Amino acid sequence: MDRTSITAGACLVLLGCASAHVSHIDDDDDGASDGGVDATSTNPPDPPPVHTLDELTVRCKLINDRNLDDPTANDTHQRANLRGSDLGIPVVHGSNLFFFFGDTAGDQVIWPLGPESLPDAVGYAAVPAAQVATNPSLLCSQLRFLHIDSATGSADADFAGAWMTPPPGHAIGQYVHNPSGPPGANAFPNMPGDFEVPTGAFSHGGSIYIFYSIVEVNPLDMRGSYLAKWRTPSTSGLPTYDVVHHIDQRFDTNGPLRGDFINIAPLVVGDYVYLYGTGPYRTSPVHLARKRVATLEASGGFERYDAATRAWVGPTAAAAPIVAVPAIGELSVRYFANIDRYVMLDQEVTLGNRLAARFARAPEGPWSEPVTVAAMHDGEFRDRHCCTGTDCSGERLMECERAAFYAPHMLPTAIRNPDGSFSITFLVSTHIPYNVALMTATFR
């Protein structure tokens, strides 16, 4: 996603760590959390303890290795004719673990990186989600992609691009402004292209719901969001989604949620789906809204949380953000029952650009002070993870003079370690080379 004219905060950050692990938990397949503070309580919970980062480790790179053309053990170049991608939002659905990737480049002939607007891809673990929960490193060799029946060149198959069907009576152009294919050609109007990407997703009621961004094409900028539904997710099917309805927009000043929910990370807690949202791209604080899951497919019906008064207010009422830092990029939020914590992991373009973790005992917070997981200005981080020229061998993940990390998306499980620490594994994207890495962060 971070490939063209949206460059504010192109330096990003990341976190990870490896350590011995003993126990793990699985979030419910429908995305709901059984633990934590009562979501309807008006009494603010105690602030969470202060945690510190203990260790950061690269498990592997998922798509390409030393450079764009060097495959990993997943061999996406051959298996799916897939050379580069970003994002990778994890969703457990039944026994499967899916990953919703962003703008995806082909390897041979199809979807070249650069001249075309790129479609989105869907990956999945070739082993059950429960196995990945105990051993996330399985993704280093067991990541696969949905593909079409034909193949180009010598590839085994061509990856399948996400396809949107608009609601009855609506035109697809109301949702997809920058379709895949040659710019301006409208060759694939139902396939979201550059920067029109998934921002968050969850499983519920046998389907997967995905929040998508809408862009203004000139200049290229994320300005809207909508909800889509994958009715029958399958590792052997195609990523064909039904658009449900718009969520928010800031094309004008009449956004249903004041334009604060363009990039959305959802979390189901009890009867509610909570939306953690940002507005202007990487120059926004984090706002919170919610609605009952039972009414999810009806348009509207959200209420916003005002952190200043700790009250739920109307959708267009002014509301203080739950994280006031005005420079948040992509983010993910999870509840981990075995550590009884809500965890927010985000990319911030402050303090030299960093990846930060925050902790809470309730979905509304209060959220802890940020724990810096990685920072682009940190010398030790650069020595360890910056490429030598264009050679990105081992733990060297990016050409730091030209690019950085972004879009940290946590797996649905946390691991408790024998020494009392806990580990969280996540996917994080790099711009140059265009890739996704698997990282683990351990906290005390």
N, C-alpha and C positions, 0 to 999 in steps of 0.2 A: 504493500500500500504506500509506503513512504518512498516513492520513486520519481515523482515528477515535480510539479510546481508547489506542492505543499511542503515547505521546508522549515517552517517555524518549529524549532525544537527538534530538528532532524537528528541531533545527538541524543541518544536515549540510553537507558540503563538496564541492568539486569541483575538477577540474583540466582544463587544456586548453592548447593552444598551436598556432599556425600558423607554419610556416617552409617554406622551399624544400626539396623532397625529391628524392632521386635514386634510391635503391634500396629494395626492400621484400622481405619474405619472407612466404610463406604457410605456416601450420601445416598438417600433414597433414589430409586430410579426415576421418580417423577420430579426430582429436583427439590423436593421439600426437605426441611430440616425438622427433626423431632425434638431437638434439644434447645437449650438456650432460654433466655428470658421470655416470658409471655409477650407475644407481639402486640397485644392490646393494652398492656399495662401502662398507666400514666405515671408511675413512680420511676424516676430515672435510676438505672442500675449503678452499682459502684464502678468507678473507672477500672479498667483492666490493669494488672501488674505491668510494670515496665519490662519489656523484653529487649534483649540485645542479640545482634547477629553473631553467631559463633563461627560459621563456616559457609563458604560459597564454592560450589563445584559445578563444572560442566560435565554432564553425563555424556552428551554426544550432540552432533549436528544431524538433523533429520533428513534434509533434502540433498544438499551437496556438501562436499568436504573441503579440500584445499582450495577449490575455486568452483565456479558455476558448473563446469563441465566434468568435475570429478565426483562420481556417485558415492553415496554412503552404502552401508549394508542394506538399507531399504531399497536401493536400486530403483528409485522412482524414474530415472531417465529411461530405463529399459521397460519396466513394468507398466508405466503410465504415461510415457512420453512427456515427462514433467521435469523441468530444469530448475525452477525457483518459485517460491511462494512466501507468504507471510501469514501472521495471525495464528490460527489453529486453536479455536475455542473448544475445550473439551466438554462433552456431554455424555453421561452414562444413560443408556436407554436399554432397559432389560439387561441382558448379559453383554451388550455391546458398548464399546467406547468409541464415539464419533468425534471428529475434529473438523471444525468449520474454518477453512482457510480463506484468505482474501485473494487479491489479484494474483493469478497464477500463470506462469510462463511455460510454454512448451519447450521441448528439447529439439525435435526434428520437425521443421516446416511450420507446424501449427503454433499459433499464439506466440509470435516472437516478442522477446522482451525489448520494448522501446517504441516501435512504430505503431503498435495496436493497443487499443483499450482491452484489458485482460479480464477474463471471467474468473469466477470464484470456484474453488474445488472443495470436495469433501473427502476427508480421510477417515480411516477407522483402524483400530487395532486388530490384527489377525489372530489374537488370542483373547480370551474372555477378559472383561473389565476387571474382574476380581483378581486375576493374575497380575495385571498392570498395577493394581493397588498395592500389592505386596512387593512388586519388583518393577518400578517405572522404567528401568533400563531396557525392558523388553521392547519398548517403542523404538529403540535404536536399530532394531532389525525387523520388527513386526508391524511397521506402519504401512498401510496399503491405501489406495485411492479408488473411489468409484470411477468406472470407466465406461465408455460406449463400446459397441460391438466391433467397430472398425479400428484399424491401426494405420499409422503413417510411417513410412520409411521402414526401418528394421525394428521399431518398437513392438512390444507385445500387444499394447493397446494404447488408445488415446484417453486421457482423463476426461471426465464429463464436467462441463460447466453448469453452474446452478441456473435454473430456469424458473421464471416467475409467471404465474397466471393471475391477472388482476381480478378483483371482485366483480360480480355481475354488474353491468352498467358502467363500469369504469374502464378507461383506457390505460394501457400499460405505461404510457408516457407520463402519467401522473405519479408514478413511483420510480421508474427507471429513466433517469435523465442523461446518463452517459453510458449507453449500451456497449457491449463488447464488439470488437471488430475495428476496422479502419475508422479513424475519427471522422464524424459527420456522415458516415455512410448508412447508419441505421440498419446494418446487415443482420444484427441479432437483437432486435428490440426487446425481447423478453429476458435477455441475459445481462444482469448488472455488470458494468465494466469498472474501469479504474476508479478507486476510492468509494465506489458504491459496494460496500462490504458488510459482512456480519460483524456486529459489535458485541453481541451476547446471545446466549441461547440456553434453553432448559427443556427437559422432558416432562410431559404431563399428559395423563389420560390417553396413552398410546401413541401420541404424536410428539414431535419436537417443534417448539416455537422459537423463532429466530428474529432478533431485532436487526434491522438493516438501516444503513445510512443512505441518504439521497444527496446528490451534489448539485451545486450550481456550476455549470461547465466553464463559464468564462467570467471571472477567473475561477479555476477549479477550487472548490471549497465545500466542505460538508455543511449542509444547511437544513436537512430534514431527516426524519426517521419514520419507519413503519414496521409493523409486525407481520411476519410471514409464518406459514404453518407447513411443515412436512408431515403429511398425514400418515404415511406408512413407511417409516424409516427402515431401510434394509441395506445390508452390506453388498447385496447383489442387484440393487435397483439403481435408479438415477435420482439426482438431487432436484426434484421437481416440486416447487413450493406454490402454495396458494397465498396470495397477499390477503391479509385479514383487514387491516385498516391503518391509517396514518396514526402516529403517536404525537409528534411535535414538529415544529418548523420554525425557522427564523429567516425565511425569504422576505417576510415583512414583520411587523410588530404584533401580529395577532396569533402567535403560536399558542396552541391549546395548553401548553405547560411553560409558557413564557420563553420558549426557545432554549430552555436549560437542559433538554433531554434529547440531544442529537446522537451522542455516543453513549450507549446504554449497556450497563452490566446488570442483568436481572438475578434475583435470588428469591426462591419460594420459601416462605416461613409460615407454617401453619396454613391458614386459609388465604393468605395474601401472597401476591408477587410484588416484591420490592424492586424498584428501578433506581439504580445509582447512575446519575446522569451528569454529563458535562455538555456545555453549549458550544461556544466558539472553540475551534480546533486548537487544543493545547494551550489555550489562554483562558481557562475557565476553572472555577471551583467545582466541588462535587455537591450536587443537590440530590434529594431523596423524595421519591413519590411511591405510592402503592395503590393497589386496587385488589378486590377479591378475585382469586383465581377463577371462581365459578362464573365471573362476568367478563373474563379476559377477552372473549371474542366480540363483545359489544364495544363500540367506539366510546371513548371518553370514560368517565366514572372514576378518574384518579383523584386522590388527595395528596397534597404536598406536606412535607414535614418542615416546620420552622424550628431550626435548632436554637434560636434565641429564646423562644418561649416554651420549647418542648411540646408543641401542640401541632395537631394535624389541621391543615387549613385547606381552603378551596384550591382548585387547579391553577387559577390565575392570580392568586394572592401572592404578595411579596413574601418570600420565605428565606431565612438565613441558611446558607449552605451547611452541610454537616462537616465538610472539610473546606476551610476558607482559602487555602492556597490557590491563587488565581492562575495557575499554570499547569493544570493536570491534563495529561494525554489519555491514552487508553488505560483501562483499569479492569480488574476483576475482583469479585467479592465472594467469599465462601464462609459457611459455618462448618467448623470441624468439631464434632461431638466429643472426640476423645481428648481434646484439649480445652473444650468448652469455650471456644473463642470464635468470634466473627473476625475474619481477616480481610483486609483490603490491600491489594497490591497494585500500585499505579506507577506510571512514568511521569516525572515532573521535569520541567525545563527551567527550574530554579537551581541555585547553588551549583552551577556548572553542569547541570543535567544529571539526573539520578533516577534510580528505581527505589521506591520507598514502600515500606510495609507499615500498616496501622492495625491496631487490635481493639476490639470492643466486646462487651458482654450482651449487647442487644443490637438488632439491625439498625436502630436509630443512632446508636452510640450511647454515651460520649466516646469518641474515637481517641485513641492514644496519640501522643506525639509521634511523628514519623521515625522509623528506624531505617537509616540508609543502608540499603542492601548492596548497591554499587553506584559509583559516581565516575563520570567520564574524566573528571579532572584528577582523580586519584592515581598517583604514580604506580602503586603496586598493581592496581587493576589494569592499567594500560600495559605494564610490562608483561602481564600474564595473558591478557586476552586480545591485544591488538596484533594484527597481522604484520609480518615482515614484508613490506612492499605489498605484492599481491599474493604472497604465499600465506595461506591461512591454515597452517598445519596444527594438529593437536587441539589445544584449548584456545588457540588464536582464532577469534570469531569474526573480526571485522577490520576493515581498513579505517582506522580511527581518525585519520586526517580528513576523510571524506564522508564518513557515515558513523552510525552508532546503533544502539539498541532501542526497541520500542515494543509496545503491546505485550505486557506480561499477562499470561492467562494460566491460572492455577489449575492443576488436576483436582479431582473431587475428593481426594484423600489426603490425610496428614499421617505422619508416622511418629510415634513416640519412641524415643531411644532409651536404652538402659540407664543412661546417666541423667535422665530427667529432661533433656532437651527434646525438641520436636523438629521435624523436617517437613518442608513443603516443596513439592516439585511443580515446576511451571514451564510453559513454553514461552520463548521470547524471540522476537524477530530482529534480523539485521538487514540493513539496506544494501551494503556492498561488502561481500557478495550477498545477493538476495536469498535469504535463507531463514530457517527456523531452528533454534537450538533448544535442547532439553536441559534444564538447570534444576538444582536443588539448593534450597536455603535452609540452614539449621539455626534455630533460635534457642535462647535460654531465658 
